[in-house]
Amino acid sequence: MTDTHKKILFKYYSDLLEDTVVETMWAEIIDLEKGYYKLDNIPFFGPLIATDDIFYAEYDEDEQRLVYKKTIETSGNSILQVIILEKGFDKEIIREKLKEVNCESEGMNETLFAVEVIREVDYSVVKSILNEYVELSIIDFGEPCLSEKHRADLMKN
């Protein structure tokens, strides 16, 4: 994986944790000389970047590694954060439902997971699935990185 990919450090403020977060994620090398990479991970804590976005990173002497600087091109994908509020609720139930509408997710722990909504997916469908669980007080969710395309999906309905 390391011939085509690099681990990149992301440092940002997380609204979820109300703190500055450091997260390392894999990215595909697009242009090594220019420092362009394509995100190949689902971010957990909500930086303003989604999977397949192309971004610029440069080597940081203090960190001794490549550090994200700015997004160059957005993919149209979105990232959501879902937190389980109901004690003992199996998050896999919701992850399965999301998978059925073509949304991959990555679990962080028993109560938190991040969801990738790819550009092609109608976001209003995803949001209605999540809202069912919100109304039952089972979950809450955030939209740290909602693409223009997915914002438009909500306007249509």
DASULKA-V420283 format. One record per residue. N is the residue number from 0. RES is the residue in one letter. SS is DSSP state (~ for helix, > for strand, _ for the rest). OMEGA is omega as a letter, one per 30 degrees, with the letter a starting at -180 (NA if undefined). Layout:
# DASULKA-V420283
N&RES&SS&OMEGA ; N&RES&SS&OMEGA
This chain:
# DASULKA-V420283
0&M&_&a ; 1&T&_&l ; 2&D&_&a ; 3&T&_&a ; 4&H&>&l ; 5&K&>&l ; 6&K&>&a ; 7&I&>&l ; 8&L&>&l ; 9&F&>&l ; 10&K&>&a ; 11&Y&>&l ; 12&Y&>&l ; 13&S&>&l ; 14&D&_&a ; 15&L&_&a ; 16&L&_&a ; 17&E&_&a ; 18&D&>&l ; 19&T&>&a ; 20&V&>&l ; 21&V&>&a ; 22&E&>&l ; 23&T&>&a ; 24&M&>&l ; 25&W&>&l ; 26&A&>&l ; 27&E&>&l ; 28&I&>&l ; 29&I&>&l ; 30&D&>&a ; 31&L&_&a ; 32&E&_&l ; 33&K&_&a ; 34&G&_&a ; 35&Y&>&a ; 36&Y&>&l ; 37&K&>&a ; 38&L&>&a ; 39&D&_&a ; 40&N&_&l ; 41&I&_&a ; 42&P&_&a ; 43&F&_&a ; 44&F&_&l ; 45&G&_&l ; 46&P&_&a ; 47&L&_&l ; 48&I&_&l ; 49&A&_&l ; 50&T&_&l ; 51&D&_&l ; 52&D&_&l ; 53&I&>&a ; 54&F&>&l ; 55&Y&>&l ; 56&A&>&l ; 57&E&>&a ; 58&Y&>&a ; 59&D&>&a ; 60&E&_&a ; 61&D&_&a ; 62&E&_&a ; 63&Q&_&l ; 64&R&>&l ; 65&L&>&a ; 66&V&>&l ; 67&Y&>&l ; 68&K&>&l ; 69&K&>&l ; 70&T&>&a ; 71&I&>&a ; 72&E&>&a ; 73&T&_&a ; 74&S&_&a ; 75&G&_&l ; 76&N&_&l ; 77&S&>&l ; 78&I&>&l ; 79&L&>&l ; 80&Q&>&l ; 81&V&>&l ; 82&I&>&a ; 83&I&>&a ; 84&L&_&a ; 85&E&_&a ; 86&K&_&l ; 87&G&_&l ; 88&F&_&a ; 89&D&_&a ; 90&K&~&a ; 91&E&~&l ; 92&I&~&a ; 93&I&~&l ; 94&R&~&l ; 95&E&~&l ; 96&K&~&l ; 97&L&~&l ; 98&K&~&l ; 99&E&~&l ; 100&V&_&l ; 101&N&_&l ; 102&C&_&l ; 103&E&_&l ; 104&S&>&l ; 105&E&>&a ; 106&G&>&l ; 107&M&_&l ; 108&N&_&a ; 109&E&_&a ; 110&T&_&a ; 111&L&>&l ; 112&F&>&a ; 113&A&>&a ; 114&V&>&l ; 115&E&>&l ; 116&V&>&a ; 117&I&_&a ; 118&R&_&a ; 119&E&_&a ; 120&V&_&l ; 121&D&_&a ; 122&Y&~&a ; 123&S&~&l ; 124&V&~&l ; 125&V&~&a ; 126&K&~&l ; 127&S&~&l ; 128&I&~&a ; 129&L&~&a ; 130&N&~&l ; 131&E&~&a ; 132&Y&~&l ; 133&V&~&a ; 134&E&~&l ; 135&L&_&a ; 136&S&_&l ; 137&I&_&a ; 138&I&>&l ; 139&D&>&l ; 140&F&>&l ; 141&G&>&l ; 142&E&>&a ; 143&P&>&a ; 144&C&>&a ; 145&L&_&a ; 146&S&_&l ; 147&E&~&a ; 148&K&~&a ; 149&H&~&l ; 150&R&~&a ; 151&A&~&l ; 152&D&~&a ; 153&L&~&a ; 154&M&~&a ; 155&K&~&a ; 156&N&_&NA
